[in-house]
Amino acid sequence: MALGLRTTKDLVSLTGWDDTALAAFTLQDGTSFAEIVADINTALNALNGEIAGDPTWSSLVSYDEAPDVEYHVGSSNGFSTYSEHTRPDAQRAATEGHMLPLIAKDRALGWTWKYLKEARTSQIVADVREAITDARTLYRVQVLTRALKRTDDSGAAKGLGSSGYSAGFATAAASTNVDFVPPTSLGNTFTSAHEHYVGIAGGLYTLAVFQDAYSELWEHGHVGPFDFWISETDRSTVEGLTGFVPAAESLIRYGSTQDLANVGDGYLGVIENFRVRVMPGMPQYYGIGFKSYGSNSQRNPIRIRVPKGMSSLEFTAMSDPSSGAGAAYPLQYLMLYTEFGVGVGDRTAGTPRYVNNATWADGTPT
């Protein structure tokens, strides 16, 4: 016997439960708890693999267990005229940095012992499917929220300590606690007033929106093609712009006079060297242009922090540590659990747009 309360360190994953013991418990229709456990583990493994390998999301994000991001800032003019009698002055790069959040999330299935005793498999399957859908939604909303959020994250509740900040893309010093002077690139020098969150009045996408976003990325040394995510509501407007080239549809035979964009599945088409995609949950009037450096590349704009020892985000299933009644019905009060935080990696590789007001306002994805 050991004194003291059990805490979260005592949480037991479903993978550690004994199938023989679970087989003794069944639902009303005879389905064993062991079969339910196997189905849940299969669903979670599929979900985790989907998130880590999805080509759309992996083009925007990368994963890291480190709590901090450090990057080059400022201008440089290191060369001087050679003299055989004196040494040149030594030069060193200036760096700045911010932190990445780490937040635990859970989602209860709410199976009481009485419910499990009388439940049918179809009900359990529906509950699990709904929980998996909620997990997908959580991931999508967290990533898009950071992509459209200019303000810093802060606070110990987000894993940032009492004085740490998780900053967004390049923005004016008045809008962030982590001033950022992008490094000199292609003859361009910048100040801490440099802004990547752009508000545009009018309520409609125009060709100028994409031209400006292209220039914003290119001046930092990023080379196209680039990606631009928009909302379904803004789709028809973008497709109607002069210069928009639609993607080829596999079910359509096109005439020889039709220009088609050579892009992969899921893209609407191309405009100003941006591959345009409709992103579910993106709010109307918002969008983000960015440079992707490949699947889960550390150079991608968004950086997702995961717990130490993990290489990607994972959802797990476990019994509720506060239920205290797991011995009677092992699956009662089952919960899904995950721990991750979304921040920005490269502060120059993304440029969000809001086309309904000249003043920027953070977007609210769904």
C-alpha positions as CSV (number, residue, x, y, z in Angstrom):
1,M,0.0,0.0,0.0
2,A,1.2,3.5,-0.8
3,L,0.0,6.7,0.8
4,G,-1.2,9.7,-1.2
5,L,-3.8,10.4,-3.9
6,R,-3.4,8.9,-7.4
7,T,-2.8,11.6,-10.0
8,T,-2.6,11.8,-13.8
9,K,0.7,9.8,-13.7
10,D,-1.5,6.8,-12.8
11,L,-3.6,7.0,-16.0
12,V,-3.8,3.7,-17.7
13,S,-4.2,3.5,-21.5
14,L,-6.6,1.0,-23.0
15,T,-3.7,-0.8,-24.6
16,G,-2.6,-2.0,-21.1
17,W,-5.9,-3.7,-20.3
18,D,-6.2,-7.4,-20.2
19,D,-8.4,-8.8,-23.0
20,T,-9.3,-11.9,-21.1
21,A,-10.6,-9.9,-18.2
22,L,-12.5,-7.6,-20.5
23,A,-14.1,-10.5,-22.3
24,A,-16.1,-11.2,-19.1
25,F,-18.0,-8.0,-19.6
26,T,-20.5,-7.6,-22.4
27,L,-23.1,-5.2,-23.8
28,Q,-26.8,-6.1,-24.0
29,D,-26.3,-7.7,-27.5
30,G,-23.3,-9.8,-26.3
31,T,-20.5,-7.7,-27.7
32,S,-17.5,-8.0,-25.3
33,F,-15.7,-5.1,-23.8
34,A,-12.5,-6.5,-25.4
35,E,-14.1,-6.1,-28.9
36,I,-15.0,-2.5,-28.1
37,V,-11.4,-1.8,-26.9
38,A,-10.1,-3.2,-30.2
39,D,-12.5,-1.1,-32.3
40,I,-11.5,2.1,-30.3
41,N,-7.8,1.4,-30.7
42,T,-8.3,0.8,-34.4
43,A,-10.2,4.1,-34.8
44,L,-7.6,6.1,-32.8
45,N,-4.7,4.6,-34.8
46,A,-6.4,5.5,-38.0
47,L,-7.1,9.1,-36.7
48,N,-3.5,9.6,-35.6
49,G,-2.1,8.3,-38.9
50,E,-4.6,10.5,-40.8
51,I,-3.5,13.7,-39.0
52,A,0.3,12.9,-39.3
53,G,0.1,12.0,-43.0
54,D,-2.6,14.2,-44.4
55,P,-1.0,16.0,-47.4
56,T,-3.1,19.1,-46.9
57,W,-2.3,19.8,-43.2
58,S,1.3,18.5,-43.5
59,S,2.0,21.1,-46.2
60,L,1.4,23.8,-43.5
61,V,2.7,22.3,-40.3
62,S,5.6,20.5,-38.6
63,Y,5.9,18.9,-35.2
64,D,8.5,19.5,-32.4
65,E,8.8,18.5,-28.8
66,A,11.0,21.6,-28.0
67,P,9.2,24.4,-26.2
68,D,11.1,27.2,-28.0
69,V,11.7,28.6,-31.5
70,E,14.8,30.6,-32.2
71,Y,15.4,32.5,-35.5
72,H,17.6,35.0,-37.3
73,V,16.6,38.7,-37.2
74,G,17.9,42.0,-38.4
75,S,20.1,43.3,-41.2
76,S,23.7,42.6,-42.1
77,N,26.5,44.4,-43.9
78,G,29.5,42.3,-43.0
79,F,31.9,42.9,-45.8
80,S,34.5,45.7,-45.8
81,T,37.3,46.7,-48.2
82,Y,40.2,44.3,-47.9
83,S,43.5,45.6,-46.3
84,E,46.5,43.4,-45.7
85,H,47.4,45.3,-42.6
86,T,44.2,45.0,-40.6
87,R,41.7,42.3,-39.9
88,P,38.0,42.8,-40.7
89,D,35.6,43.2,-37.8
90,A,34.0,40.0,-36.7
91,Q,30.3,39.7,-37.4
92,R,27.6,37.6,-35.6
93,A,24.0,37.0,-36.4
94,A,21.3,38.4,-34.1
95,T,18.6,36.0,-33.1
96,E,15.2,36.3,-31.4
97,G,12.7,33.7,-30.2
98,H,9.4,32.8,-28.8
99,M,7.8,29.7,-27.2
100,L,5.3,27.1,-28.3
101,P,2.2,26.3,-26.2
102,L,1.3,22.9,-24.9
103,I,-2.3,22.3,-23.7
104,A,-4.0,19.1,-22.6
105,K,-7.4,18.4,-24.0
106,D,-9.9,15.6,-23.1
107,R,-13.3,14.5,-24.3
108,A,-15.5,12.3,-22.1
109,L,-17.7,9.6,-23.7
110,G,-19.9,9.5,-20.6
111,W,-20.6,5.8,-20.4
112,T,-22.0,4.9,-17.0
113,W,-22.0,1.4,-15.7
114,K,-25.8,1.3,-16.1
115,Y,-25.6,2.4,-19.7
116,L,-22.8,-0.1,-20.6
117,K,-24.9,-2.9,-19.1
118,E,-27.9,-2.1,-21.4
119,A,-26.2,-0.5,-24.5
120,R,-26.1,-1.9,-28.0
121,T,-23.1,-2.0,-30.3
122,S,-24.6,0.5,-32.7
123,Q,-24.9,3.1,-29.9
124,I,-21.3,2.6,-28.9
125,V,-20.1,2.9,-32.5
126,A,-22.0,6.1,-32.9
127,D,-20.5,7.6,-29.7
128,V,-17.0,6.6,-30.9
129,R,-17.5,8.1,-34.3
130,E,-18.7,11.3,-32.8
131,A,-15.7,11.5,-30.6
132,I,-13.4,11.0,-33.5
133,T,-15.2,13.8,-35.4
134,D,-14.7,16.1,-32.4
135,A,-10.9,15.2,-32.5
136,R,-10.6,16.2,-36.1
137,T,-12.5,19.4,-35.4
138,L,-10.2,20.2,-32.5
139,Y,-7.1,19.8,-34.6
140,R,-8.5,21.9,-37.5
141,V,-9.8,24.7,-35.3
142,Q,-6.6,25.0,-33.3
143,V,-4.4,25.1,-36.4
144,L,-6.6,27.6,-38.3
145,T,-7.0,29.8,-35.2
146,R,-3.3,30.2,-34.9
147,A,-2.9,30.9,-38.6
148,L,-5.5,33.7,-38.4
149,K,-4.4,35.1,-35.0
150,R,-2.1,38.1,-34.7
151,T,-2.2,38.4,-31.0
152,D,0.3,36.4,-28.8
153,D,-0.6,33.4,-26.7
154,S,0.6,33.6,-23.1
155,G,0.1,32.2,-19.6
156,A,1.0,29.1,-17.6
157,A,-2.3,27.4,-18.5
158,K,-1.0,27.2,-22.1
159,G,2.4,25.8,-21.1
160,L,4.2,29.1,-21.6
161,G,5.1,29.9,-18.0
162,S,4.5,33.2,-16.3
163,S,6.4,35.3,-18.9
164,G,6.6,33.3,-22.1
165,Y,4.9,34.3,-25.3
166,S,3.9,32.4,-28.4
167,A,4.0,34.9,-31.3
168,G,2.4,34.8,-34.7
169,F,3.7,35.8,-38.1
170,A,5.6,39.1,-38.7
171,T,3.6,42.0,-37.3
172,A,4.1,45.5,-36.0
173,A,5.8,45.8,-32.7
174,A,2.6,47.3,-31.2
175,S,0.8,44.0,-31.9
176,T,3.2,41.6,-30.2
177,N,5.4,41.2,-27.2
178,V,8.1,39.6,-29.3
179,D,9.3,42.3,-31.7
180,F,10.5,40.9,-35.0
181,V,12.8,42.4,-37.6
182,P,12.9,40.0,-40.5
183,P,16.4,39.3,-41.8
184,T,17.6,41.1,-44.9
185,S,16.7,39.3,-48.1
186,L,17.1,40.0,-51.8
187,G,18.2,43.5,-51.1
188,N,15.2,44.2,-48.9
189,T,15.6,45.4,-45.3
190,F,12.9,45.5,-42.8
191,T,11.9,47.0,-39.5
192,S,9.9,45.9,-36.5
193,A,6.9,47.6,-38.1
194,H,6.8,44.9,-40.9
195,E,3.2,43.5,-41.1
196,H,1.9,40.2,-42.5
197,Y,-1.6,40.4,-41.2
198,V,-3.4,42.5,-43.8
199,G,-6.9,43.9,-43.6
200,I,-8.5,45.0,-46.9
201,A,-11.8,46.8,-47.2
202,G,-14.5,45.8,-49.7
203,G,-15.7,42.4,-48.7
204,L,-14.4,40.7,-51.9
205,Y,-11.2,38.9,-53.0
206,T,-9.5,40.7,-55.9
207,L,-6.5,40.0,-58.0
208,A,-4.5,42.6,-56.0
209,V,-5.0,40.5,-52.8
210,F,-3.0,37.6,-54.3
211,Q,-0.5,39.9,-56.0
212,D,0.3,41.6,-52.6
213,A,0.5,38.3,-50.8
214,Y,2.9,36.9,-53.4
215,S,5.1,40.0,-53.0
216,E,4.9,39.6,-49.2
217,L,6.4,36.0,-49.3
218,W,8.8,36.6,-52.2
219,E,10.6,39.5,-50.6
220,H,11.7,37.2,-47.8
221,G,13.3,34.8,-50.1
222,H,10.5,32.3,-50.4
223,V,10.1,31.0,-53.9
224,G,6.8,29.8,-55.4
225,P,4.7,28.0,-56.0
226,F,2.8,29.1,-52.9
227,D,-0.5,27.9,-51.4
228,F,-3.5,30.0,-50.5
229,W,-6.4,28.7,-48.4
230,I,-9.8,30.4,-48.6
231,S,-13.4,29.7,-47.3
232,E,-16.1,27.9,-49.3
233,T,-18.1,31.2,-49.1
234,D,-15.4,33.1,-51.1
235,R,-14.9,30.3,-53.6
236,S,-17.1,31.7,-56.5
237,T,-15.5,35.2,-56.2
238,V,-12.0,33.8,-56.5
239,E,-12.9,31.5,-59.3
240,G,-14.3,34.5,-61.2
241,L,-11.2,36.6,-61.0
242,T,-9.2,37.5,-64.1
243,G,-6.1,35.3,-64.2
244,F,-7.6,32.4,-62.3
245,V,-6.8,29.1,-64.0
246,P,-9.0,26.2,-62.9
247,A,-7.6,22.8,-62.0
248,A,-8.3,19.9,-64.4
249,E,-11.2,17.6,-63.4
250,S,-10.6,13.9,-64.0
251,L,-14.3,13.4,-65.1
252,I,-14.2,16.2,-67.8
253,R,-12.7,16.0,-71.3
254,Y,-11.4,19.5,-72.1
255,G,-11.0,21.2,-75.5
256,S,-7.6,22.2,-76.8
257,T,-8.3,25.9,-76.1
258,Q,-8.9,25.5,-72.4
259,D,-6.1,26.5,-70.0
260,L,-5.8,24.2,-67.0
261,A,-3.7,24.4,-63.9
262,N,-1.3,21.5,-63.3
263,V,-2.0,21.0,-59.6
264,G,-2.8,18.0,-57.5
265,D,-6.2,16.8,-56.2
266,G,-8.1,19.1,-53.9
267,Y,-7.0,22.4,-55.4
268,L,-9.4,24.8,-57.1
269,G,-6.8,26.1,-59.4
270,V,-4.0,28.7,-59.6
271,I,-3.8,32.4,-59.5
272,E,-0.6,34.6,-59.3
273,N,1.5,31.4,-58.6
274,F,-0.8,30.4,-55.6
275,R,-2.4,27.0,-55.6
276,V,-5.8,27.8,-54.2
277,R,-7.7,25.4,-51.9
278,V,-11.0,25.7,-50.0
279,M,-10.4,24.8,-46.4
280,P,-13.3,23.6,-44.3
281,G,-13.8,25.8,-41.2
282,M,-12.1,28.9,-42.7
283,P,-14.3,31.9,-41.9
284,Q,-15.7,34.0,-44.7
285,Y,-13.5,36.9,-45.9
286,Y,-10.3,35.2,-44.4
287,G,-7.5,33.4,-46.0
288,I,-3.8,32.6,-45.7
289,G,-1.0,32.5,-48.2
290,F,2.0,30.5,-47.3
291,K,5.1,28.7,-48.5
292,S,5.2,25.0,-48.0
293,Y,8.5,23.3,-47.9
294,G,7.1,19.8,-48.0
295,S,5.3,17.3,-45.7
296,N,5.9,18.2,-42.0
297,S,9.0,20.2,-42.9
298,Q,10.5,22.3,-40.0
299,R,10.5,25.2,-42.5
300,N,6.7,25.2,-42.8
301,P,4.9,28.2,-41.3
302,I,3.0,26.5,-38.4
303,R,4.8,24.6,-35.7
304,I,2.9,22.1,-33.4
305,R,4.4,21.3,-30.1
306,V,3.9,17.7,-28.8
307,P,5.0,16.1,-25.5
308,K,8.6,15.0,-25.0
309,G,9.5,11.8,-26.9
310,M,6.7,12.2,-29.5
311,S,7.2,12.9,-33.1
312,S,3.6,13.8,-34.0
313,L,0.2,14.6,-32.4
314,E,-1.7,11.6,-30.9
315,F,-5.1,11.0,-29.4
316,T,-5.3,8.2,-26.8
317,A,-8.2,6.6,-24.9
318,M,-8.1,6.1,-21.1
319,S,-10.4,5.7,-18.1
320,D,-11.4,8.9,-16.3
321,P,-8.8,9.2,-13.4
322,S,-11.4,10.8,-11.2
323,S,-14.2,8.2,-11.6
324,G,-12.8,5.8,-9.0
325,A,-15.1,3.0,-10.2
326,G,-13.2,1.4,-13.1
327,A,-13.1,-2.1,-11.5
328,A,-16.8,-2.7,-11.9
329,Y,-17.2,-1.8,-15.6
330,P,-13.8,-1.0,-17.1
331,L,-15.1,1.2,-19.9
332,Q,-17.3,3.5,-17.9
333,Y,-16.4,7.2,-18.0
334,L,-14.0,6.5,-20.9
335,M,-12.3,9.6,-22.2
336,L,-10.2,10.7,-25.2
337,Y,-7.0,12.6,-24.3
338,T,-4.4,14.6,-26.3
339,E,-1.8,17.1,-25.6
340,F,-0.5,19.6,-28.1
341,G,-0.1,23.3,-28.8
342,V,-0.1,25.3,-32.1
343,G,2.4,28.1,-32.7
344,V,4.3,29.6,-35.6
345,G,7.7,28.3,-36.8
346,D,8.8,30.6,-39.6
347,R,7.4,34.1,-39.0
348,T,7.9,35.1,-42.6
349,A,6.4,32.1,-44.4
350,G,2.7,32.9,-43.9
351,T,0.6,36.0,-44.6
352,P,-3.0,36.0,-43.5
353,R,-5.6,38.2,-45.3
354,Y,-9.0,39.7,-44.1
355,V,-10.8,41.2,-47.0
356,N,-13.8,42.7,-45.2
357,N,-12.2,45.6,-43.4
358,A,-9.1,47.7,-43.7
359,T,-8.4,47.0,-40.0
360,W,-7.2,43.5,-39.2
361,A,-9.3,41.4,-36.8
362,D,-8.4,37.8,-35.7
363,G,-10.5,35.2,-37.5
364,T,-12.7,32.6,-35.7
365,P,-12.6,29.2,-37.5
366,T,-15.2,26.5,-37.0
